[in-house]
Amino acid sequence: MSLRRVGVTAAFTCSLLGATGLVGVTAQAASRAPAPYTNCTSLHRLYPHGLGRAGAQDRTSGRAVTTWTRDTAKYDLAMRANRDLDRDRDGIACEQR
């Protein structure tokens, strides 16, 4: 394939992506991605009592927390960003009363 043909193909592909709006979709998806939680304070701004898996139960010697947000997908994203958010590994990040 000649260098000129590669350039024409690349230009056509870029113009096609721009015409169909696919470039904008990628930018929108990136802007909706949750911010990584650096600590429990940053997670509590959105989830005041914690964030956990749908079937998780709080491990505690006292009264168990039950008011945390149940969302397995968001919990998994938070754990990929910072595993220390769930130090007791009970499936609930940053649980608090």
ZICOR-V497726 format. One line per field, one symbol per residue. burial: I if it has 16 or more other C-alpha atoms within 10 Angstrom, else O. Layout:
burial->???
This chain:
burial->OOOOOOOOOOOOOOOOOOOOOOOOOOOOOOOOOOOOIOOIOOIIOOIIIIIIIOOOOIOOOOOOIOOIIIOIOOIIIIIOOIIOIIOOOOIIIIIIO
